[in-house]
Amino acid sequence: MAEAAKAAGTPRKKASVAGPRPGKPVTREVAEREALEKALAVIVKSLEDDKAEDVIVLDLAGRASFADRMVIATAIVDRQMAAIAQHIEQKLAEDAGIKRVRIEGANGSDWVLIDVGDIVIHLFKPEARALYGLERMWGEDLDDGSEESITTL
């Protein structure tokens, strides 16, 4: 904690430098269930309409501090990945009223990340999806092996 006191900047930056407090778990409030489910339905429908493959929804509520749901899907080519990302952004604004969507990697990479706040969407090319294995990292094996945390669509 002494390092944090010496660090220049705002109290928030100082806390960041100090790191997490021992014994205090990272928590975040779970998103309003109805709004979350509506946004998730819009996302899954958009993925299906754009012919994304192997769409999986993971429930991260209570297990991750960055989101309540993670959606993982596969696209074959760059153009399809960019179109899927653009369509998700448009449909979330139109159908769910969500206008703050961040998209990373949509300009020709093997992995596109779409951050909707309480939902994080990963679009992969098949090789990248196999390499990173997010389903194995965040799926049911992470906890007690229950089938509830992963949904294949």
N, C-alpha and C positions, 0 to 999 in steps of 0.2 A: 504494500500500500504506500510505502514511502516513495516509490518510483512515481506513482500517480500524483502525489503532491508536488513533485518537482517538474512534472510534465507541463509544458506550455499549452494554453488553450482553455476551452470551456470545460465546465464540470462533466459534460457528456464525454468529451474526448479523454479527460482524465480517468473516468470510469472505464472507458474502453481500454486504455493502456493498462489499468490495474487488472483487468480480466474479471472472470466470474468470481463471486464470493464463495469460499468453501462452505459446503453444507447447504447452500441455498439453491434449489433447483430452478432451472429456467422455465418460466411459465408464460403463457399468453392466453387471452380469452378466446374461447371457441366462438367462431362466427355465428351469426344468427342462422339457425338451421334452415329456415324456409328460403332465405336469400341464397344461401350456399347451395342448396339442392336445385334451385332454379338456374343458377349460373352453371352448375355442373351439367344439368340437362341440356342447356344451350351448347355447351362445349362438346359433349358427346354427340349430339345431333349433327353439329357442324363437322366433326371428324368423320362421322359415318357418311354424310353427304359428299365429302371430298375424298372418299375412298381410302381413308387411312386404315392401316392394317394393325391387327393385334392390339386393340385398344384395351388398356387396363386402368382401373381406378383403384388407388390405394387410399385407405383411411389412415391419416396421420394424426388425428385429433388425440391430444394427450401424449403423443410420442415425439413430436417435432415442434420446435419453437417457431418455425418459419411458415408453416401452412397447415391447413386441416385436411386437404385432399391433394393427391398427386395423380396426374393423368399421364400415362405413357402410351405413345403410339408410334407406328412406323410409317414412313413415307419412302417411296422408291427413288425419286429424283429431286434435285434442288428446286426446280420450278414448282413441283407439287408441295414441297415443304413451305416455300414462301407463300403460296396461295392459301394453304391451310391456315397459316399464321394470320394472314390478312383477313381471311373470312371469319376466324374466331374473334378477332378484334372488332370487326364490323357487327357481327351478330350479338356479341355481348353488349355493345353500345345500344343497338336497336331493341333487342328483346329483354335484356336484363338491366339496362340502365347503367352499365359499368363502362365508364369512359377512360378509366386509368388502367391501361394495360401496357406492360413493358415487354418488348420482344427483343431477344438477343440472338444473333447468329443467323438471321433469315437471309443473309446475302451470300449464300453459297457455302455452307458448312455442313458437317455430318450431324450436327446437333443444334436444334433450335429450342430455346427456352422461352416460354411465355409465362410471365408472372402476372396473375390476376389478383394478387393479395393473398386471399385465403386458399386459393387453388394455384398450383404450379403445374404447368403442362410441359412435358418433354417430348419433342418430335425427333426421332432418330432415323438415320438410314439403317438398314438391317445390320451391317457390320459394326457400326458404332453402338447400336443397342446391345448386341451380344458382348461387345468389349466392356462396356460400362456396367451392365447388369444391375440396373437400379431396382428391378423387381426382386432380385435376390437380396439386395441391401436393405430395402424398406418393406419387403413383403412379410408374409406370415411367419417366416423363420426368425424374424427379428424378435418376436415376442414369445408367445407360448405355443406357437404352431397352429393357432386357430385359423380357420378359413374365412373368418369375418372381415379381416383387414384387407383382403384383395378381392376384386371383382373383375372377372374377364367378361368383356362385352362382345 
